[in-house]
Amino acid sequence: MRTIALLAIAVLLAASPAAALDGTEILKKVDANLQPESFESYRKLIDVQPSGA
């Protein structure tokens, strides 16, 4: 029985870093991944034309 308890504690301790991420950290990472790398990439993304069309 003691072995099962120690195994359960080890599993919980191993899973705790995954639970340590909070919502703001996740959103910052997602936002950084979605940002274009340069202004040229951003311009192509929104397709700005010199004529305004």
mmCIF entry with sequence, helices, sheets and N, C-alpha, C, O atoms, coordinates in Angstrom:
data_MODEL
# 
_entry.id   MODEL 
# 
_entity.id                         1 
_entity.type                       polymer 
_entity.pdbx_number_of_molecules   1 
# 
_entity_poly.entity_id                      1 
_entity_poly.type                           'polypeptide(L)' 
_entity_poly.nstd_linkage                   no 
_entity_poly.nstd_monomer                   no 
_entity_poly.pdbx_seq_one_letter_code       MRTIALLAIAVLLAASPAAALDGTEILKKVDANLQPESFESYRKLIDVQPSGA 
_entity_poly.pdbx_seq_one_letter_code_can   MRTIALLAIAVLLAASPAAALDGTEILKKVDANLQPESFESYRKLIDVQPSGA 
_entity_poly.pdbx_strand_id                 A 
# 
loop_
_entity_poly_seq.entity_id 
_entity_poly_seq.num 
_entity_poly_seq.mon_id 
_entity_poly_seq.hetero 
1 1  MET n 
1 2  ARG n 
1 3  THR n 
1 4  ILE n 
1 5  ALA n 
1 6  LEU n 
1 7  LEU n 
1 8  ALA n 
1 9  ILE n 
1 10 ALA n 
1 11 VAL n 
1 12 LEU n 
1 13 LEU n 
1 14 ALA n 
1 15 ALA n 
1 16 SER n 
1 17 PRO n 
1 18 ALA n 
1 19 ALA n 
1 20 ALA n 
1 21 LEU n 
1 22 ASP n 
1 23 GLY n 
1 24 THR n 
1 25 GLU n 
1 26 ILE n 
1 27 LEU n 
1 28 LYS n 
1 29 LYS n 
1 30 VAL n 
1 31 ASP n 
1 32 ALA n 
1 33 ASN n 
1 34 LEU n 
1 35 GLN n 
1 36 PRO n 
1 37 GLU n 
1 38 SER n 
1 39 PHE n 
1 40 GLU n 
1 41 SER n 
1 42 TYR n 
1 43 ARG n 
1 44 LYS n 
1 45 LEU n 
1 46 ILE n 
1 47 ASP n 
1 48 VAL n 
1 49 GLN n 
1 50 PRO n 
1 51 SER n 
1 52 GLY n 
1 53 ALA n 
# 
_struct_asym.id          A 
_struct_asym.entity_id   1 
# 
loop_
_struct_conf.conf_type_id 
_struct_conf.id 
_struct_conf.pdbx_PDB_helix_id 
_struct_conf.beg_label_comp_id 
_struct_conf.beg_label_asym_id 
_struct_conf.beg_label_seq_id 
_struct_conf.pdbx_beg_PDB_ins_code 
_struct_conf.end_label_comp_id 
_struct_conf.end_label_asym_id 
_struct_conf.end_label_seq_id 
_struct_conf.pdbx_end_PDB_ins_code 
_struct_conf.beg_auth_comp_id 
_struct_conf.beg_auth_asym_id 
_struct_conf.beg_auth_seq_id 
_struct_conf.end_auth_comp_id 
_struct_conf.end_auth_asym_id 
_struct_conf.end_auth_seq_id 
_struct_conf.pdbx_PDB_helix_class 
_struct_conf.details 
_struct_conf.pdbx_PDB_helix_length 
HELX_P HELX_P1 AA1 ARG A 2  ? ALA A 19 ? ARG A 2  ALA A 19 1 ? 18 
HELX_P HELX_P2 AA2 GLY A 23 ? LEU A 34 ? GLY A 23 LEU A 34 1 ? 12 
HELX_P HELX_P3 AA3 PHE A 39 ? ILE A 46 ? PHE A 39 ILE A 46 1 ? 8  
# 
_struct_conf_type.id          HELX_P 
_struct_conf_type.criteria    ? 
_struct_conf_type.reference   ? 
# 
loop_
_atom_site.group_PDB 
_atom_site.id 
_atom_site.type_symbol 
_atom_site.label_atom_id 
_atom_site.label_alt_id 
_atom_site.label_comp_id 
_atom_site.label_asym_id 
_atom_site.label_entity_id 
_atom_site.label_seq_id 
_atom_site.pdbx_PDB_ins_code 
_atom_site.Cartn_x 
_atom_site.Cartn_y 
_atom_site.Cartn_z 
_atom_site.occupancy 
_atom_site.B_iso_or_equiv 
_atom_site.pdbx_formal_charge 
_atom_site.auth_seq_id 
_atom_site.auth_comp_id 
_atom_site.auth_asym_id 
_atom_site.auth_atom_id 
_atom_site.pdbx_PDB_model_num 
ATOM 1   N N  . MET A 1 1  ? 0.830  -1.197 0.000   1.00 0.00 ? 1  MET A N  1 
ATOM 2   C CA . MET A 1 1  ? 0.000  0.000  0.000   1.00 0.00 ? 1  MET A CA 1 
ATOM 3   C C  . MET A 1 1  ? 0.873  1.259  0.000   1.00 0.00 ? 1  MET A C  1 
ATOM 4   O O  . MET A 1 1  ? 0.561  2.261  -0.643  1.00 0.00 ? 1  MET A O  1 
ATOM 5   N N  . ARG A 1 2  ? 1.962  1.168  0.735   1.00 0.00 ? 2  ARG A N  1 
ATOM 6   C CA . ARG A 1 2  ? 2.855  2.325  0.811   1.00 0.00 ? 2  ARG A CA 1 
ATOM 7   C C  . ARG A 1 2  ? 3.492  2.620  -0.547  1.00 0.00 ? 2  ARG A C  1 
ATOM 8   O O  . ARG A 1 2  ? 3.713  3.779  -0.898  1.00 0.00 ? 2  ARG A O  1 
ATOM 9   N N  . THR A 1 3  ? 3.783  1.565  -1.306  1.00 0.00 ? 3  THR A N  1 
ATOM 10  C CA . THR A 1 3  ? 4.373  1.731  -2.631  1.00 0.00 ? 3  THR A CA 1 
ATOM 11  C C  . THR A 1 3  ? 3.414  2.456  -3.564  1.00 0.00 ? 3  THR A C  1 
ATOM 12  O O  . THR A 1 3  ? 3.831  3.292  -4.365  1.00 0.00 ? 3  THR A O  1 
ATOM 13  N N  . ILE A 1 4  ? 2.140  2.136  -3.458  1.00 0.00 ? 4  ILE A N  1 
ATOM 14  C CA . ILE A 1 4  ? 1.136  2.795  -4.297  1.00 0.00 ? 4  ILE A CA 1 
ATOM 15  C C  . ILE A 1 4  ? 1.037  4.273  -3.941  1.00 0.00 ? 4  ILE A C  1 
ATOM 16  O O  . ILE A 1 4  ? 0.908  5.117  -4.828  1.00 0.00 ? 4  ILE A O  1 
ATOM 17  N N  . ALA A 1 5  ? 1.095  4.591  -2.664  1.00 0.00 ? 5  ALA A N  1 
ATOM 18  C CA . ALA A 1 5  ? 1.028  5.985  -2.230  1.00 0.00 ? 5  ALA A CA 1 
ATOM 19  C C  . ALA A 1 5  ? 2.243  6.763  -2.732  1.00 0.00 ? 5  ALA A C  1 
ATOM 20  O O  . ALA A 1 5  ? 2.101  7.895  -3.194  1.00 0.00 ? 5  ALA A O  1 
ATOM 21  N N  . LEU A 1 6  ? 3.422  6.178  -2.647  1.00 0.00 ? 6  LEU A N  1 
ATOM 22  C CA . LEU A 1 6  ? 4.629  6.842  -3.135  1.00 0.00 ? 6  LEU A CA 1 
ATOM 23  C C  . LEU A 1 6  ? 4.579  7.022  -4.650  1.00 0.00 ? 6  LEU A C  1 
ATOM 24  O O  . LEU A 1 6  ? 5.017  8.047  -5.172  1.00 0.00 ? 6  LEU A O  1 
ATOM 25  N N  . LEU A 1 7  ? 4.051  6.038  -5.346  1.00 0.00 ? 7  LEU A N  1 
ATOM 26  C CA . LEU A 1 7  ? 3.914  6.141  -6.795  1.00 0.00 ? 7  LEU A CA 1 
ATOM 27  C C  . LEU A 1 7  ? 2.935  7.252  -7.169  1.00 0.00 ? 7  LEU A C  1 
ATOM 28  O O  . LEU A 1 7  ? 3.177  8.000  -8.116  1.00 0.00 ? 7  LEU A O  1 
ATOM 29  N N  . ALA A 1 8  ? 1.839  7.361  -6.436  1.00 0.00 ? 8  ALA A N  1 
ATOM 30  C CA . ALA A 1 8  ? 0.855  8.414  -6.699  1.00 0.00 ? 8  ALA A CA 1 
ATOM 31  C C  . ALA A 1 8  ? 1.460  9.792  -6.460  1.00 0.00 ? 8  ALA A C  1 
ATOM 32  O O  . ALA A 1 8  ? 1.217  10.715 -7.237  1.00 0.00 ? 8  ALA A O  1 
ATOM 33  N N  . ILE A 1 9  ? 2.235  9.940  -5.407  1.00 0.00 ? 9  ILE A N  1 
ATOM 34  C CA . ILE A 1 9  ? 2.887  11.222 -5.116  1.00 0.00 ? 9  ILE A CA 1 
ATOM 35  C C  . ILE A 1 9  ? 3.892  11.563 -6.215  1.00 0.00 ? 9  ILE A C  1 
ATOM 36  O O  . ILE A 1 9  ? 3.984  12.718 -6.629  1.00 0.00 ? 9  ILE A O  1 
ATOM 37  N N  . ALA A 1 10 ? 4.640  10.576 -6.688  1.00 0.00 ? 10 ALA A N  1 
ATOM 38  C CA . ALA A 1 10 ? 5.616  10.814 -7.754  1.00 0.00 ? 10 ALA A CA 1 
ATOM 39  C C  . ALA A 1 10 ? 4.925  11.259 -9.040  1.00 0.00 ? 10 ALA A C  1 
ATOM 40  O O  . ALA A 1 10 ? 5.426  12.139 -9.740  1.00 0.00 ? 10 ALA A O  1 
ATOM 41  N N  . VAL A 1 11 ? 3.792  10.662 -9.351  1.00 0.00 ? 11 VAL A N  1 
ATOM 42  C CA . VAL A 1 11 ? 3.048  11.043 -10.555 1.00 0.00 ? 11 VAL A CA 1 
ATOM 43  C C  . VAL A 1 11 ? 2.533  12.466 -10.423 1.00 0.00 ? 11 VAL A C  1 
ATOM 44  O O  . VAL A 1 11 ? 2.609  13.237 -11.379 1.00 0.00 ? 11 VAL A O  1 
ATOM 45  N N  . LEU A 1 12 ? 2.014  12.828 -9.265  1.00 0.00 ? 12 LEU A N  1 
ATOM 46  C CA . LEU A 1 12 ? 1.513  14.185 -9.056  1.00 0.00 ? 12 LEU A CA 1 
ATOM 47  C C  . LEU A 1 12 ? 2.628  15.216 -9.139  1.00 0.00 ? 12 LEU A C  1 
ATOM 48  O O  . LEU A 1 12 ? 2.428  16.297 -9.693  1.00 0.00 ? 12 LEU A O  1 
ATOM 49  N N  . LEU A 1 13 ? 3.784  14.901 -8.604  1.00 0.00 ? 13 LEU A N  1 
ATOM 50  C CA . LEU A 1 13 ? 4.911  15.832 -8.670  1.00 0.00 ? 13 LEU A CA 1 
ATOM 51  C C  . LEU A 1 13 ? 5.425  15.978 -10.099 1.00 0.00 ? 13 LEU A C  1 
ATOM 52  O O  . LEU A 1 13 ? 5.869  17.060 -10.484 1.00 0.00 ? 13 LEU A O  1 
ATOM 53  N N  . ALA A 1 14 ? 5.371  14.931 -10.872 1.00 0.00 ? 14 ALA A N  1 
ATOM 54  C CA . ALA A 1 14 ? 5.823  15.001 -12.260 1.00 0.00 ? 14 ALA A CA 1 
ATOM 55  C C  . ALA A 1 14 ? 4.863  15.818 -13.112 1.00 0.00 ? 14 ALA A C  1 
ATOM 56  O O  . ALA A 1 14 ? 5.282  16.448 -14.083 1.00 0.00 ? 14 ALA A O  1 
ATOM 57  N N  . ALA A 1 15 ? 3.594  15.816 -12.766 1.00 0.00 ? 15 ALA A N  1 
ATOM 58  C CA . ALA A 1 15 ? 2.588  16.535 -13.552 1.00 0.00 ? 15 ALA A CA 1 
ATOM 59  C C  . ALA A 1 15 ? 2.466  17.996 -13.146 1.00 0.00 ? 15 ALA A C  1 
ATOM 60  O O  . ALA A 1 15 ? 1.831  18.767 -13.866 1.00 0.00 ? 15 ALA A O  1 
ATOM 61  N N  . SER A 1 16 ? 3.036  18.404 -12.042 1.00 0.00 ? 16 SER A N  1 
ATOM 62  C CA . SER A 1 16 ? 2.855  19.769 -11.548 1.00 0.00 ? 16 SER A CA 1 
ATOM 63  C C  . SER A 1 16 ? 3.444  20.849 -12.454 1.00 0.00 ? 16 SER A C  1 
ATOM 64  O O  . SER A 1 16 ? 2.844  21.921 -12.522 1.00 0.00 ? 16 SER A O  1 
ATOM 65  N N  . PRO A 1 17 ? 4.572  20.663 -13.161 1.00 0.00 ? 17 PRO A N  1 
ATOM 66  C CA . PRO A 1 17 ? 5.050  21.734 -14.046 1.00 0.00 ? 17 PRO A CA 1 
ATOM 67  C C  . PRO A 1 17 ? 4.065  22.070 -15.167 1.00 0.00 ? 17 PRO A C  1 
ATOM 68  O O  . PRO A 1 17 ? 3.969  23.228 -15.572 1.00 0.00 ? 17 PRO A O  1 
ATOM 69  N N  . ALA A 1 18 ? 3.346  21.091 -15.665 1.00 0.00 ? 18 ALA A N  1 
ATOM 70  C CA . ALA A 1 18 ? 2.366  21.359 -16.716 1.00 0.00 ? 18 ALA A CA 1 
ATOM 71  C C  . ALA A 1 18 ? 1.223  22.205 -16.174 1.00 0.00 ? 18 ALA A C  1 
ATOM 72  O O  . ALA A 1 18 ? 0.669  23.032 -16.898 1.00 0.00 ? 18 ALA A O  1 
ATOM 73  N N  . ALA A 1 19 ? 0.871  22.014 -14.934 1.00 0.00 ? 19 ALA A N  1 
ATOM 74  C CA . ALA A 1 19 ? -0.215 22.781 -14.335 1.00 0.00 ? 19 ALA A CA 1 
ATOM 75  C C  . ALA A 1 19 ? 0.246  24.173 -13.916 1.00 0.00 ? 19 ALA A C  1 
ATOM 76  O O  . ALA A 1 19 ? -0.582 25.025 -13.596 1.00 0.00 ? 19 ALA A O  1 
ATOM 77  N N  . ALA A 1 20 ? 1.557  24.413 -13.915 1.00 0.00 ? 20 ALA A N  1 
ATOM 78  C CA . ALA A 1 20 ? 2.082  25.696 -13.458 1.00 0.00 ? 20 ALA A CA 1 
ATOM 79  C C  . ALA A 1 20 ? 1.855  26.818 -14.470 1.00 0.00 ? 20 ALA A C  1 
ATOM 80  O O  . ALA A 1 20 ? 1.939  27.991 -14.107 1.00 0.00 ? 20 ALA A O  1 
ATOM 81  N N  . LEU A 1 21 ? 1.569  26.486 -15.733 1.00 0.00 ? 21 LEU A N  1 
ATOM 82  C CA . LEU A 1 21 ? 1.308  27.517 -16.733 1.00 0.00 ? 21 LEU A CA 1 
ATOM 83  C C  . LEU A 1 21 ? -0.010 28.203 -16.420 1.00 0.00 ? 21 LEU A C  1 
ATOM 84  O O  . LEU A 1 21 ? -1.032 27.547 -16.220 1.00 0.00 ? 21 LEU A O  1 
ATOM 85  N N  . ASP A 1 22 ? 0.021  29.516 -16.379 1.00 0.00 ? 22 ASP A N  1 
ATOM 86  C CA . ASP A 1 22 ? -1.234 30.231 -16.172 1.00 0.00 ? 22 ASP A CA 1 
ATOM 87  C C  . ASP A 1 22 ? -1.725 30.787 -17.505 1.00 0.00 ? 22 ASP A C  1 
ATOM 88  O O  . ASP A 1 22 ? -1.015 30.733 -18.509 1.00 0.00 ? 22 ASP A O  1 
ATOM 89  N N  . GLY A 1 23 ? -2.918 31.310 -17.503 1.00 0.00 ? 23 GLY A N  1 
ATOM 90  C CA . GLY A 1 23 ? -3.556 31.773 -18.727 1.00 0.00 ? 23 GLY A CA 1 
ATOM 91  C C  . GLY A 1 23 ? -2.791 32.866 -19.441 1.00 0.00 ? 23 GLY A C  1 
ATOM 92  O O  . GLY A 1 23 ? -2.716 32.862 -20.670 1.00 0.00 ? 23 GLY A O  1 
ATOM 93  N N  . THR A 1 24 ? -2.217 33.811 -18.693 1.00 0.00 ? 24 THR A N  1 
ATOM 94  C CA . THR A 1 24 ? -1.512 34.922 -19.339 1.00 0.00 ? 24 THR A CA 1 
ATOM 95  C C  . THR A 1 24 ? -0.255 34.444 -20.059 1.00 0.00 ? 24 THR A C  1 
ATOM 96  O O  . THR A 1 24 ? 0.073  34.950 -21.132 1.00 0.00 ? 24 THR A O  1 
ATOM 97  N N  . GLU A 1 25 ? 0.449  33.478 -19.482 1.00 0.00 ? 25 GLU A N  1 
ATOM 98  C CA . GLU A 1 25 ? 1.645  32.947 -20.144 1.00 0.00 ? 25 GLU A CA 1 
ATOM 99  C C  . GLU A 1 25 ? 1.270  32.243 -21.443 1.00 0.00 ? 25 GLU A C  1 
ATOM 100 O O  . GLU A 1 25 ? 1.954  32.392 -22.456 1.00 0.00 ? 25 GLU A O  1 
ATOM 101 N N  . ILE A 1 26 ? 0.191  31.483 -21.411 1.00 0.00 ? 26 ILE A N  1 
ATOM 102 C CA . ILE A 1 26 ? -0.252 30.779 -22.614 1.00 0.00 ? 26 ILE A CA 1 
ATOM 103 C C  . ILE A 1 26 ? -0.656 31.777 -23.687 1.00 0.00 ? 26 ILE A C  1 
ATOM 104 O O  . ILE A 1 26 ? -0.292 31.611 -24.851 1.00 0.00 ? 26 ILE A O  1 
ATOM 105 N N  . LEU A 1 27 ? -1.407 32.814 -23.313 1.00 0.00 ? 27 LEU A N  1 
ATOM 106 C CA . LEU A 1 27 ? -1.842 33.811 -24.286 1.00 0.00 ? 27 LEU A CA 1 
ATOM 107 C C  . LEU A 1 27 ? -0.668 34.588 -24.870 1.00 0.00 ? 27 LEU A C  1 
ATOM 108 O O  . LEU A 1 27 ? -0.669 34.900 -26.061 1.00 0.00 ? 27 LEU A O  1 
ATOM 109 N N  . LYS A 1 28 ? 0.335  34.904 -24.050 1.00 0.00 ? 28 LYS A N  1 
ATOM 110 C CA . LYS A 1 28 ? 1.520  35.601 -24.563 1.00 0.00 ? 28 LYS A CA 1 
ATOM 111 C C  . LYS A 1 28 ? 2.258  34.749 -25.583 1.00 0.00 ? 28 LYS A C  1 
ATOM 112 O O  . LYS A 1 28 ? 2.716  35.257 -26.606 1.00 0.00 ? 28 LYS A O  1 
ATOM 113 N N  . LYS A 1 29 ? 2.375  33.454 -25.305 1.00 0.00 ? 29 LYS A N  1 
ATOM 114 C CA . LYS A 1 29 ? 3.068  32.558 -26.227 1.00 0.00 ? 29 LYS A CA 1 
ATOM 115 C C  . LYS A 1 29 ? 2.300  32.429 -27.541 1.00 0.00 ? 29 LYS A C  1 
ATOM 116 O O  . LYS A 1 29 ? 2.899  32.454 -28.616 1.00 0.00 ? 29 LYS A O  1 
ATOM 117 N N  . VAL A 1 30 ? 0.984  32.293 -27.458 1.00 0.00 ? 30 VAL A N  1 
ATOM 118 C CA . VAL A 1 30 ? 0.163  32.194 -28.668 1.00 0.00 ? 30 VAL A CA 1 
ATOM 119 C C  . VAL A 1 30 ? 0.238  33.487 -29.463 1.00 0.00 ? 30 VAL A C  1 
ATOM 120 O O  . VAL A 1 30 ? 0.356  33.458 -30.687 1.00 0.00 ? 30 VAL A O  1 
ATOM 121 N N  . ASP A 1 31 ? 0.170  34.628 -28.774 1.00 0.00 ? 31 ASP A N  1 
ATOM 122 C CA . ASP A 1 31 ? 0.232  35.924 -29.447 1.00 0.00 ? 31 ASP A CA 1 
ATOM 123 C C  . ASP A 1 31 ? 1.572  36.111 -30.154 1.00 0.00 ? 31 ASP A C  1 
ATOM 124 O O  . ASP A 1 31 ? 1.617  36.607 -31.280 1.00 0.00 ? 31 ASP A O  1 
ATOM 125 N N  . ALA A 1 32 ? 2.649  35.720 -29.506 1.00 0.00 ? 32 ALA A N  1 
ATOM 126 C CA . ALA A 1 32 ? 3.975  35.844 -30.119 1.00 0.00 ? 32 ALA A CA 1 
ATOM 127 C C  . ALA A 1 32 ? 4.091  34.955 -31.355 1.00 0.00 ? 32 ALA A C  1 
ATOM 128 O O  . ALA A 1 32 ? 4.740  35.331 -32.331 1.00 0.00 ? 32 ALA A O  1 
ATOM 129 N N  . ASN A 1 33 ? 3.473  33.790 -31.317 1.00 0.00 ? 33 ASN A N  1 
ATOM 130 C CA . ASN A 1 33 ? 3.531  32.887 -32.472 1.00 0.00 ? 33 ASN A CA 1 
ATOM 131 C C  . ASN A 1 33 ? 2.704  33.402 -33.639 1.00 0.00 ? 33 ASN A C  1 
ATOM 132 O O  . ASN A 1 33 ? 2.996  33.074 -34.790 1.00 0.00 ? 33 ASN A O  1 
ATOM 133 N N  . LEU A 1 34 ? 1.681  34.199 -33.369 1.00 0.00 ? 34 LEU A N  1 
ATOM 134 C CA . LEU A 1 34 ? 0.815  34.692 -34.435 1.00 0.00 ? 34 LEU A CA 1 
ATOM 135 C C  . LEU A 1 34 ? 1.291  36.006 -35.041 1.00 0.00 ? 34 LEU A C  1 
ATOM 136 O O  . LEU A 1 34 ? 0.793  36.408 -36.092 1.00 0.00 ? 34 LEU A O  1 
ATOM 137 N N  . GLN A 1 35 ? 2.236  36.682 -34.409 1.00 0.00 ? 35 GLN A N  1 
ATOM 138 C CA . GLN A 1 35 ? 2.729  37.959 -34.926 1.00 0.00 ? 35 GLN A CA 1 
ATOM 139 C C  . GLN A 1 35 ? 3.626  37.734 -36.139 1.00 0.00 ? 35 GLN A C  1 
ATOM 140 O O  . GLN A 1 35 ? 4.460  36.829 -36.125 1.00 0.00 ? 35 GLN A O  1 
ATOM 141 N N  . PRO A 1 36 ? 3.470  38.546 -37.196 1.00 0.00 ? 36 PRO A N  1 
ATOM 142 C CA . PRO A 1 36 ? 4.382  38.444 -38.342 1.00 0.00 ? 36 PRO A CA 1 
ATOM 143 C C  . PRO A 1 36 ? 5.808  38.804 -37.927 1.00 0.00 ? 36 PRO A C  1 
ATOM 144 O O  . PRO A 1 36 ? 6.017  39.581 -36.995 1.00 0.00 ? 36 PRO A O  1 
ATOM 145 N N  . GLU A 1 37 ? 6.783  38.230 -38.629 1.00 0.00 ? 37 GLU A N  1 
ATOM 146 C CA . GLU A 1 37 ? 8.183  38.437 -38.268 1.00 0.00 ? 37 GLU A CA 1 
ATOM 147 C C  . GLU A 1 37 ? 8.672  39.837 -38.605 1.00 0.00 ? 37 GLU A C  1 
ATOM 148 O O  . GLU A 1 37 ? 9.541  40.371 -37.916 1.00 0.00 ? 37 GLU A O  1 
ATOM 149 N N  . SER A 1 38 ? 8.131  40.433 -39.647 1.00 0.00 ? 38 SER A N  1 
ATOM 150 C CA . SER A 1 38 ? 8.612  41.742 -40.061 1.00 0.00 ? 38 SER A CA 1 
ATOM 151 C C  . SER A 1 38 ? 7.453  42.578 -40.583 1.00 0.00 ? 38 SER A C  1 
ATOM 152 O O  . SER A 1 38 ? 6.336  42.088 -40.750 1.00 0.00 ? 38 SER A O  1 
ATOM 153 N N  . PHE A 1 39 ? 7.742  43.851 -40.837 1.00 0.00 ? 39 PHE A N  1 
ATOM 154 C CA . PHE A 1 39 ? 6.718  44.737 -41.385 1.00 0.00 ? 39 PHE A CA 1 
ATOM 155 C C  . PHE A 1 39 ? 6.300  44.273 -42.771 1.00 0.00 ? 39 PHE A C  1 
ATOM 156 O O  . PHE A 1 39 ? 5.130  44.385 -43.137 1.00 0.00 ? 39 PHE A O  1 
ATOM 157 N N  . GLU A 1 40 ? 7.247  43.754 -43.545 1.00 0.00 ? 40 GLU A N  1 
ATOM 158 C CA . GLU A 1 40 ? 6.932  43.268 -44.895 1.00 0.00 ? 40 GLU A CA 1 
ATOM 159 C C  . GLU A 1 40 ? 5.938  42.107 -44.827 1.00 0.00 ? 40 GLU A C  1 
ATOM 160 O O  . GLU A 1 40 ? 5.012  42.036 -45.635 1.00 0.00 ? 40 GLU A O  1 
ATOM 161 N N  . SER A 1 41 ? 6.124  41.217 -43.885 1.00 0.00 ? 41 SER A N  1 
ATOM 162 C CA . SER A 1 41 ? 5.178  40.114 -43.712 1.00 0.00 ? 41 SER A CA 1 
ATOM 163 C C  . SER A 1 41 ? 3.810  40.636 -43.325 1.00 0.00 ? 41 SER A C  1 
ATOM 164 O O  . SER A 1 41 ? 2.791  40.143 -43.808 1.00 0.00 ? 41 SER A O  1 
ATOM 165 N N  . TYR A 1 42 ? 3.784  41.630 -42.459 1.00 0.00 ? 42 TYR A N  1 
ATOM 166 C CA . TYR A 1 42 ? 2.517  42.223 -42.030 1.00 0.00 ? 42 TYR A CA 1 
ATOM 167 C C  . TYR A 1 42 ? 1.832  42.911 -43.205 1.00 0.00 ? 42 TYR A C  1 
ATOM 168 O O  . TYR A 1 42 ? 0.616  42.799 -43.362 1.00 0.00 ? 42 TYR A O  1 
ATOM 169 N N  . ARG A 1 43 ? 2.597  43.623 -44.035 1.00 0.00 ? 43 ARG A N  1 
ATOM 170 C CA . ARG A 1 43 ? 2.035  44.310 -45.197 1.00 0.00 ? 43 ARG A CA 1 
ATOM 171 C C  . ARG A 1 43 ? 1.432  43.305 -46.173 1.00 0.00 ? 43 ARG A C  1 
ATOM 172 O O  . ARG A 1 43 ? 0.348  43.532 -46.709 1.00 0.00 ? 43 ARG A O  1 
ATOM 173 N N  . LYS A 1 44 ? 2.125  42.204 -46.402 1.00 0.00 ? 44 LYS A N  1 
ATOM 174 C CA . LYS A 1 44 ? 1.597  41.174 -47.292 1.00 0.00 ? 44 LYS A CA 1 
ATOM 175 C C  . LYS A 1 44 ? 0.355  40.520 -46.704 1.00 0.00 ? 44 LYS A C  1 
ATOM 176 O O  . LYS A 1 44 ? -0.558 40.130 -47.432 1.00 0.00 ? 44 LYS A O  1 
ATOM 177 N N  . LEU A 1 45 ? 0.328  40.405 -45.397 1.00 0.00 ? 45 LEU A N  1 
ATOM 178 C CA . LEU A 1 45 ? -0.809 39.780 -44.729 1.00 0.00 ? 45 LEU A CA 1 
ATOM 179 C C  . LEU A 1 45 ? -2.080 40.595 -44.921 1.00 0.00 ? 45 LEU A C  1 
ATOM 180 O O  . LEU A 1 45 ? -3.144 40.035 -45.181 1.00 0.00 ? 45 LEU A O  1 
ATOM 181 N N  . ILE A 1 46 ? -1.975 41.927 -44.792 1.00 0.00 ? 46 ILE A N  1 
ATOM 182 C CA . ILE A 1 46 ? -3.168 42.762 -44.942 1.00 0.00 ? 46 ILE A CA 1 
ATOM 183 C C  . ILE A 1 46 ? -3.307 43.307 -46.354 1.00 0.00 ? 46 ILE A C  1 
ATOM 184 O O  . ILE A 1 46 ? -4.314 43.948 -46.659 1.00 0.00 ? 46 ILE A O  1 
ATOM 185 N N  . ASP A 1 47 ? -2.310 43.070 -47.245 1.00 0.00 ? 47 ASP A N  1 
ATOM 186 C CA . ASP A 1 47 ? -2.345 43.437 -48.663 1.00 0.00 ? 47 ASP A CA 1 
ATOM 187 C C  . ASP A 1 47 ? -2.646 44.922 -48.872 1.00 0.00 ? 47 ASP A C  1 
ATOM 188 O O  . ASP A 1 47 ? -3.665 45.276 -49.466 1.00 0.00 ? 47 ASP A O  1 
ATOM 189 N N  . VAL A 1 48 ? -1.768 45.776 -48.388 1.00 0.00 ? 48 VAL A N  1 
ATOM 190 C CA . VAL A 1 48 ? -1.908 47.219 -48.572 1.00 0.00 ? 48 VAL A CA 1 
ATOM 191 C C  . VAL A 1 48 ? -1.424 47.581 -49.968 1.00 0.00 ? 48 VAL A C  1 
ATOM 192 O O  . VAL A 1 48 ? -0.292 47.268 -50.337 1.00 0.00 ? 48 VAL A O  1 
ATOM 193 N N  . GLN A 1 49 ? -2.267 48.230 -50.734 1.00 0.00 ? 49 GLN A N  1 
ATOM 194 C CA . GLN A 1 49 ? -1.929 48.664 -52.088 1.00 0.00 ? 49 GLN A CA 1 
ATOM 195 C C  . GLN A 1 49 ? -1.653 50.162 -52.083 1.00 0.00 ? 49 GLN A C  1 
ATOM 196 O O  . GLN A 1 49 ? -2.334 50.900 -51.371 1.00 0.00 ? 49 GLN A O  1 
ATOM 197 N N  . PRO A 1 50 ? -0.675 50.637 -52.855 1.00 0.00 ? 50 PRO A N  1 
ATOM 198 C CA . PRO A 1 50 ? -0.377 52.073 -52.895 1.00 0.00 ? 50 PRO A CA 1 
ATOM 199 C C  . PRO A 1 50 ? -1.565 52.914 -53.359 1.00 0.00 ? 50 PRO A C  1 
ATOM 200 O O  . PRO A 1 50 ? -1.714 54.061 -52.937 1.00 0.00 ? 50 PRO A O  1 
ATOM 201 N N  . SER A 1 51 ? -2.410 52.351 -54.222 1.00 0.00 ? 51 SER A N  1 
ATOM 202 C CA . SER A 1 51 ? -3.554 53.113 -54.734 1.00 0.00 ? 51 SER A CA 1 
ATOM 203 C C  . SER A 1 51 ? -4.702 53.153 -53.734 1.00 0.00 ? 51 SER A C  1 
ATOM 204 O O  . SER A 1 51 ? -5.681 53.868 -53.942 1.00 0.00 ? 51 SER A O  1 
ATOM 205 N N  . GLY A 1 52 ? -4.590 52.401 -52.668 1.00 0.00 ? 52 GLY A N  1 
ATOM 206 C CA . GLY A 1 52 ? -5.649 52.359 -51.664 1.00 0.00 ? 52 GLY A CA 1 
ATOM 207 C C  . GLY A 1 52 ? -6.737 51.357 -51.996 1.00 0.00 ? 52 GLY A C  1 
ATOM 208 O O  . GLY A 1 52 ? -7.737 51.273 -51.282 1.00 0.00 ? 52 GLY A O  1 
ATOM 209 N N  . ALA A 1 53 ? -6.563 50.603 -53.057 1.00 0.00 ? 53 ALA A N  1 
ATOM 210 C CA . ALA A 1 53 ? -7.577 49.623 -53.477 1.00 0.00 ? 53 ALA A CA 1 
ATOM 211 C C  . ALA A 1 53 ? -7.505 48.373 -52.629 1.00 0.00 ? 53 ALA A C  1 
ATOM 212 O O  . ALA A 1 53 ? -8.281 47.441 -52.838 1.00 0.00 ? 53 ALA A O  1 
# 
